Amino acid sequence: MRRLDGFVHGLSERGIKIAVATTDDRSPTLATLAGLGLASFVDALVCADDGVPVKPAPEMAWEVCRAVGVEPRETVVVGDTVADLLMGQAAGVGRVVGVLTGVSSAGDLTPLADVVMASVGKLMDVIP
């Protein structure tokens, strides 16, 4: 956990806005972020029960972009599912990054991503 906290803190120190778009409901998502000690690093959050069309529709990405004042083309979507990456593509984000920390395989994510990585640990290497 300390490693993730440091990574997220590093993004925040660089002025990179952090947003979460999840198909989970808001209450358990807030509890999870708080439990992991990450809630204070999240600049925007959109959840399945917020009334926004869910992934793979683009609206969740657009909503977090609006919330943090960033254009989609200036945004990197990082996801571990096909739906995450399809959302990023549909939203017209600048970069779509697949991570192999979830249930999807490289074979599933590679055709949809600009880059696929084992984890978010190397994310700074692909953020312009």
Secondary structure, DSSP 4 states (H G I P E B T S, - for coil): -HHHHHHHHHHHHTT---EEE-SS-HHHHHHHHHHTT-GGG-SEEE-GGGSSPPTTSTHHHHHHHHHHT--GGG-EEEESSHHHHHHHHHHT-SEEEEETTSS--HHHHGGG-SEEESSGGGGGGT--
